[in-house]
Amino acid sequence: MDEAARELVRDWLTRASHDLQAARTLAAGKEPLLDTAIYHCQQAAEKAVKGWLQSQDNPFPKTHDIEELVAQAAKLHGDFKQFAKVAAVEIDTADVVSV
């Protein structure tokens, strides 16, 4: 993998890490913003899978469909199959109640 490709992988994984950090902060606040925290969890997962696909030099479509990305990753590495079921779950953040 050349330096430009490594930089793209680092970028995806850094963004994933930032989204996860934001989710934790939003969920742990005095008045948790759970709907927004869930959004950032989804974003973190999406970006982490994109980073892994990039590291495998496997182009992915411009999409936010985590189910599609996990399916693509599972074709390259069977361990991703364990995430297929949860990737297919859609969470309606309107149903999330802050306590």
N, C-alpha and C positions, 0 to 999 in steps of 0.2 A: 504494500500500500504506500502510495507516495505521500508527501507531506501535505498536499492540498486535501487529500482524502482523509488523512488523520485529523486535520483541522476541522473538517465537516463533522466527523464523529465527535470530537471534543465539544463542538458547538451544540450539537443535539443533546449530548449528555449533560452539558452545563445548563442548558435551558430546562431539561427534565428535572435536574436537581433544584433549580430555582423555583419551578412550579411546585415541587414537593415541599420545599421549605415554606412557600407561601401558603399552601394548604394546611400545613401544621400550625402556622401562626394564626391563620383565620379560624381554625377549629378550636384553638386553645385560648382564645381571647375571653375577656370577661363577658362579652356578649358575642358568642361564636357566630360566625357567618358560614353555616354549614353548607348552604347551597353553593356558595362561591368556593368553599374548600373542596367540595366534590368536583366542581369544574376543574380546579387546578390538579386534582388527583388524576382525572382523565387525561388532561394535557400532559402531565408527567409521564404517564404510561405510554401515551402516543409517541412522545418525543424519545423516550428510552428505546422503544421498538424501532423507531426510525433510525436512531443512532446505531443500533445493532445491525439493522439491514445495511446501513451505509458501511459499517465495518466489514461486512461480507461482500462488498461491492455488488450489492443487489438492488438495483433501482426500484423505487416504489412510486406509485402514483401520487399526485397531489390530492391528499385525502385526509379527513379527520376521522375516518372510520376505523376504530381500533380493532374491530372484529376482522376486517379485511387485512390490516397490517399483521395481526397475530397469525392469521391463516397463511399469509405469505412467509412469515418467519418460520412457521411450523413445517413448511415444505423443505426448508433448509436444515432445520434442527428440530428433531422430534420433541424435545423438552418443552417447546412452546405450545404443544397440543394441550397441556394441562391448563393453559390460560384461555382456551377457546370458549369454554362455557361462560366464564365470567366476562369475557370481552363482548359476548353477545347480549349481556344484560344492559338494558337501558334504564337509567335512573331519571325519574322525573323530579328535578330539583324543586319543583313547586310543592311536592309532597314532604319535603324535608322541613322539619319544625325545629327552630332554635329553642333551646331550653335555657 
